[in-house]
Amino acid sequence: MENFENNKKSSGQLIKPLQQGLIKAIASLRKDGGDIKKRYVIAKSMLALGRLIATWKDVVGIVLASHTYPYRLIKGKLFLAVSDSQWMQTLTFLRSEIISKLNNVFPDMKITEICARVGVIPEEVKRNIEESIWPDWREEPITEVKGVKDKDLAEGIKRCCQKSSARIKGLTDKGYKLCIICRAVPTRSSDGVCAMCLYKSQESTRLKAMTLISEMPWLTYEEVSESGIELSELEYNHIKEELYNASDSLINELGKDLLIEFDEDTFAQLQKEITRAIILRTGCLPDRVDLSDIQSLEFFDVRWNKYLKPFMGEGD
């Protein structure tokens, strides 16, 4: 423990208040190594205190949480550090209400008493509270709603506008900015574009690329890029694979239909899809694909030959 403290001081790092409590508690558990029951009780209290600290501001409210800090929980007795004597007096009137709320949230803790003393509120707690404070929406200017005859609806729209304004201010204080495209979603991205707009943009680019490659499956990655479509080589390969799988699935459906009953239009579509699939796999030009001698091609699927062979004479 002494070496740990020395390393901590030399690195200039501060251990969080909850971590300090856990370290002390773990040390006490080691000392009481033989008393299993006592170790269990201490461990259970540690976990309960951790849960309570994590939700303290939600139970008692941000204002009170910024001036109080739970640091010990023993057999239903909760110990609090309070920032000053004035808040000690305030706490006196709120004890019963707090105990009731705590037992509603944590019925397993069975808290019966709160013991408070003036102490130092950890800096970490203060920072967390400050980060949790948001502008009061009730203080935001009211936007006039025109054209809405229903008074309740109009009031609801006004409240929504106030809350939205407060939310945007709060996020702006925390480093967020409205997306430069949709002007609706807050983002911290360096380019100022939210994830939704980025996704839509990528999907639009992907759709353009898929349409182009579907119409001209022999295009190389470089040729697609030269067309003005910004696409990674991985995305290009993935699109070609998707198109190939779609063609392969259609080929199997058409081939099975032809084996049941021949139809010229279906056979023509089958030839077209097999040609497309071969080009997607090899990148060759359409005039290099000779389906009358499919086995000599650089790439072919044995199933396709089964579909084509019985009808090549009729189809030609």
N, C-alpha and C positions, 0 to 999 in steps of 0.2 A: 504493500500500500504506500509505503514511504517513497519507493522508486517511482511509482505511478504519479504521486503528487509532484515530485521533482520534474518528471518528464512533462507534466501538464503545465507547470509554471514556465519551463524553459521554452515550450512551444507557443506560449502566449494564448493558449486556448482556454475557454471558460466552460466548465461543466454545467449543464442546465440544472435548475433546481430539482426537478423531478429525478434526474439522474443521480444527483447527490444523495437524495433520500433513498434511492434504490441501492446505491453502493453501501450506505450505512446499514440498511436493512439486511442486505446479503451478508455483510460482515457479521452481524448479530446472529444470523442463521447458522453461519459456520461455527461460531462459538458455542451455540446450543446444539451441537451436532447430535447428541444422544437423545434429546427430547423431541421425538417425531411429532407429537401432538402440538407442541409449542411452535415448531417450525411451520407446521401446516397453518396454524392460526395467523402467524406473522405474514406468511406468503399470501394468504387470502386477504388480509388487511391491505397489503401492498397493492394487490390488483384492484381492490375496491377503491383505494385512494387514487390510483391512476385514472380509473374511469371517471371518478368524481371531478378531478382536476381538469380532465379533457372537456367536460361538459359544464363546468362551473358557470361560465358566462351565459350559457343558454338557460340555466336553471334560475339564477338570481338576477339576470339582466346585466348589460354591459357596464352601467354606471356603478353598481355595487361591486361587480367583479373587478373593476379597476382599483378598488380600495380594499379588497379582502383577498386572502389566499389560503386555501385549505392545505395544511401541511402534515396533519396526522389524523388517523381514524382508529380508535381503539374501543372495541365492544360497544358500538353504537354512540360513542362520544366523538364528536367532530371538533377538532382544534383549528382555529382560524387565526391568521395574522391580519391585523387591521392597520391601515396606514396612519391614523391619528385618533385622538380622543373624540373628536366630533363624529367621526364615523363609527366609533365604538358606541356612542349614544344612539345614533341612528339604527345600528344593528340591534340594540336592545328592543326596539319596537317591532323589529322584523323577524326575530328569532322563530316564533311560532309558525309564521307563514313560510319561512325557509325550510324548516323541518318538515312541514307538510308537503311542500313541493318535492323535496329530496326523497321522501318516502314514496311519493307517487311515481317518481322517475326510477328510483332504486329501492324497490320494496324489500329486496334481499338484504340490504344494509341495516335496516331497522334502526335508523338514527333517532335517538331520544333526547340528545343534549348537544348544545353548541357552546364551546368554551373559546373565548376570544381574548387576545392580548394585543397591545400595540406592538407592531413589528415592521420590518422592511418588506415591501412587496417586491418580489424579484423583477429585475429589468426585463427578463424574457416575457413575463406576464404582461407588463406594461406595453411591450411592443406588439404582442398578440392582440391586446385590447384595441390599441390604436389602429391596427390593420383591419379590425372588425367593425370599426365605426364608419357608418355611411351617412351621407347627407340626409336630413329629415325631409321626406317628400312633401310634408305639409307646408314647408317653408318655400317651396318652389312656386314660381308665378303661375297663375291659373290661365289656361288657354280657353278662349271663348269658343264655344261649339255652336256653329250656325246650321240651321236646317234640320235640327233634331227637335221634334215637338215633345217627345216623351221626356219629362223632367228627370226621372230616375236614370234613364239611359244617358242623358246629357251629363248628369253628375258623375256617372260611372266613367264616361270617356274623359272627363276633366281629371279625375283621380288617376286614371291610367297614364295620362300625359304627364302629370306631376311626378308619378313614381318612375316613369321612364326617364325623365329629366334628371331626377336624383340618382338613378342607377348609372346613367352616363357620366355624371360628375364624379361619382364614387370610383368608377372604373378608370376614369381619366387620371384621378389622383394616384391610382395604383399603377400607372404606366401604360394603360390601354388607350387605343385610339379607334375611332370608328373606321370600318373597312372603307378604303378609298373607292371601291366599286359599288357596293350595295348601300353604303352609308347607314347600315343598320346593326351589323354584328361587330362587337368590340374585338380587337385583336392586338397582340404584341409582336406580330411578325415584322421582320425588318423591312419587307416590301410593302407593308400596310394593307395586305390583302388577307381577308379572313379565310378560314379553312373551307367553308362552303363555296365561296366564290372561286377559290383555287381549284376545288374539286370540279366545279361546273366548267371552268376554263379547260382543265385537263380532259374532261369528258368530251367537250366540244372538239378539242384538238384530236382526240382519239377517234371520234366519230368521223371527222374529215379524213383522217388517215385510213381508217377502215374502209370508207367508201371508195377512196382512190385506189387502194390496193385490191379491193374486190373487183373493180372495173379493169385494172391493169395489174394482175397478180405477178407479172414478171419484173416489176419495178424493184430496184435494189434500194437498200437503206439510204445510200447517197442520193439517189434520184428522188426519193420521197422528201428528203431534207431540202434539196434544191427547189422543190415546189413551194417552199415557204412554210411547211408544217414542221414545228419544233417537236421532235420525238426522239426519245433515247433509243439506242439500238436494241435494248432489252424489250422496250414497248413494241418496237417494230416486229421483232421475232414473236412476241406474244400474240400480236394481232394476226400474223400469218398463221400461227398455230390454231387460233380460234377459227379463222376462215377455213383452214384445211379440215378441222374437225366437223364443221358445219357441212362442208361439201361431202365428206366421207359418210356422214349420217344420211344425207339426202341420196347419195349413190346407193346405199344399202336399201333404202326404201324403194327407189325406182327399180333397182335390179330385181327385188323380190316381186314387185308388181309385174314386171316383164316376164318373169318365169311362170307366172300364173296365166297371163294373157298378153300377147304382143300388141303394142300400140306405137305407131311411128313417132308421134309427138313425145311420148314418154322416152322412147329410145334416143331421140335427138337430144332431149334434156339430159339423159344419162351420159351421152358422149361429151356434152358440154361440161358437165360437172367433173367427170374423170379428167378431162383436159385441164380444167382449172386446178384440180387437186395436184396433178403432176407438176404443173408450173409453180404452184405454191411451194412444193417440196424441193424442186430443182432450180427454179429461177430461169428456166429456159423459155424461149419465145414460142408462141403458139404453133408456128410453122415447123417446129422441131418435134412436135408430138404426132406420131403416126399410130393411131389406135388399131389399125389393121394388123400391126405387128407389135402389140403392146409389151410382149415379153422381152423385146430387144431394147426397150427404153431404159434410161438410167434409173428410173424409179417406177414401180408399179405394185399394186396390191393384188395378190392371187385371186381374191374374191371378184375383182373387177373383170378379170379375164373370164371368170365363170359367167358373169352377167352379159359380157359382150359376145363371146364366141358363138353361141347358138343363133345370133341374129345379125352377124356382120354382113352376111350376104343379103338379107332382107333390108337391113338399115341402109346399106350402100345403094 
